[in-house]
Amino acid sequence: MTSSPAPRKTTLANNPANLHWQIKLLYDGDCPLCLREVNFLQKRDAGRGLVKFVDIAAPDYEPAANADIDYATAMGRIHAIRADGTVVKNVAVFRQVYEILGIGWIYAATQWPLIGPLVDKLYEIWADWRLKLTGRPDLPTLVAQRQQRLTCHAAERCKLEKS
């Protein structure tokens, strides 16, 4: 029998009251470095709900509720969705989230002609190596493991409904 994952705590990241967001940040809740960044951003948001944090690693992650961005795509590069439905990815996500939180000056230099392309390239390298550098399996393995967990969870639910 497979044990189910521990329930996730209700935080600013998954609070249903977080309704008046300007940008929805899709993040990998299984990545220790990503969680560190999200915790920092949540503190900067200070309960204002300007940023809605969506954990793509959560079992209930729904692409349909997130501009149809599937798990594999979201894991490959950081994505955000503006309140108007515009999808943003890569370093532009950080620029916009930080700007909304009033700390845009941190990423302001990434818009300069020489620095911007360099930062964009460094992010591409980071995104390609993020899983390996954090001691995790590669993306195809993670996608397969997630699908297996979701299938097992659904099968278990079906067994319970038949009883």
C-alpha positions in Angstrom: 0.0 0.0 0.0 1.4 3.4 -1.0 1.2 6.1 1.6 -0.2 9.4 0.5 1.9 12.5 0.8 1.5 14.7 3.9 -1.1 17.4 3.5 0.4 20.8 2.6 0.0 23.6 5.1 -2.2 26.5 4.2 0.1 29.5 3.7 -0.1 32.7 1.7 0.9 30.5 -1.3 -2.3 28.4 -1.3 -4.7 30.5 0.7 -8.1 30.6 -1.1 -8.5 34.2 0.2 -5.7 35.3 -2.2 -8.1 36.6 -4.8 -6.9 40.0 -5.8 -3.6 39.1 -7.3 -1.8 41.0 -10.1 0.4 38.1 -11.1 0.3 34.3 -10.5 3.8 32.8 -9.9 4.1 29.1 -10.8 6.9 27.6 -8.7 8.3 24.2 -7.9 7.4 23.5 -4.3 9.8 20.5 -4.2 12.8 22.7 -5.0 14.6 24.0 -1.9 16.0 27.1 -3.7 12.7 27.9 -5.3 11.0 27.7 -1.8 13.6 30.0 -0.4 12.8 32.6 -3.2 9.0 32.1 -2.7 9.4 32.6 1.1 11.3 35.8 0.5 8.6 37.0 -2.0 5.7 36.1 0.4 7.3 38.2 3.1 7.6 41.1 0.7 4.0 40.6 -0.4 3.1 40.9 3.4 -0.4 39.5 3.0 -1.4 42.0 0.3 -2.2 39.2 -2.1 -0.5 41.0 -5.0 1.2 37.7 -6.0 -0.6 34.4 -6.1 1.8 31.6 -5.5 0.9 28.3 -7.2 2.9 25.2 -6.4 3.2 23.1 -9.6 4.5 20.1 -7.6 1.3 20.0 -5.5 -0.9 17.0 -6.5 -3.8 19.3 -7.2 -2.0 21.5 -9.7 -4.3 22.1 -12.6 -2.9 23.3 -15.9 -6.4 24.4 -17.0 -6.5 26.9 -14.1 -3.0 28.2 -15.1 -3.1 29.2 -18.8 -2.9 25.5 -19.7 0.8 25.4 -18.6 1.4 21.7 -17.9 3.7 20.4 -15.2 6.6 19.6 -17.6 6.5 23.0 -19.2 6.3 24.7 -15.8 9.2 22.6 -14.5 11.4 23.5 -17.5 11.3 27.3 -17.1 9.7 29.6 -14.6 6.3 30.9 -15.6 3.9 33.5 -14.3 0.4 34.6 -15.5 -0.7 38.2 -15.3 -4.2 39.0 -14.1 -5.1 39.7 -17.8 -4.0 36.2 -18.8 -0.7 37.1 -20.3 1.9 34.4 -19.8 5.4 35.5 -18.8 8.4 33.3 -18.5 12.1 33.2 -17.7 13.8 36.3 -16.2 10.8 38.5 -17.1 8.9 36.7 -14.4 11.3 37.9 -11.7 11.3 41.4 -13.2 7.5 41.7 -13.1 7.0 40.0 -9.7 9.6 42.1 -8.1 8.2 45.3 -9.7 4.7 44.4 -8.4 6.1 43.9 -4.9 7.8 47.3 -5.0 11.3 46.0 -5.2 11.8 46.2 -9.0 15.1 48.0 -8.5 16.6 44.5 -7.7 16.1 43.4 -11.3 16.2 46.8 -13.0 19.7 46.3 -14.3 18.5 43.1 -16.2 16.8 45.4 -18.7 20.0 47.2 -19.7 21.4 46.3 -23.1 24.6 44.6 -22.0 23.4 43.1 -18.7 20.0 41.9 -19.9 21.1 39.3 -22.5 23.8 38.1 -20.1 21.3 37.5 -17.3 18.9 35.9 -19.7 21.6 33.4 -20.8 22.7 32.7 -17.2 19.1 31.9 -16.4 18.8 29.5 -19.3 21.9 27.7 -18.0 20.5 27.7 -14.5 17.1 26.3 -15.7 18.8 23.6 -17.6 20.9 22.5 -14.6 18.5 23.4 -11.7 17.3 19.8 -11.1 20.8 18.3 -11.2 22.3 21.1 -9.0 19.6 20.5 -6.4 20.1 16.8 -6.4 16.9 15.8 -8.1 16.1 13.5 -11.0 16.0 14.8 -14.6 12.8 16.3 -16.0 11.5 13.2 -17.9 11.9 11.1 -14.7 10.1 13.7 -12.6 7.3 13.9 -15.1 7.0 10.1 -15.1 7.1 9.9 -11.3 4.4 12.5 -11.1 2.2 10.7 -13.6 2.6 7.5 -11.7 1.7 9.2 -8.4 -1.4 10.8 -9.9 -2.5 7.5 -11.6 -2.0 5.6 -8.3 -3.9 8.3 -6.4 -6.8 8.1 -8.9 -6.8 4.3 -8.8 -6.9 4.3 -5.0 -9.8 6.8 -5.1 -11.6 4.5 -7.6 -11.2 1.5 -5.3 -12.7 3.5 -2.4 -15.7 4.6 -4.5 -16.4 1.0 -5.5 -16.5 -0.2 -1.8 
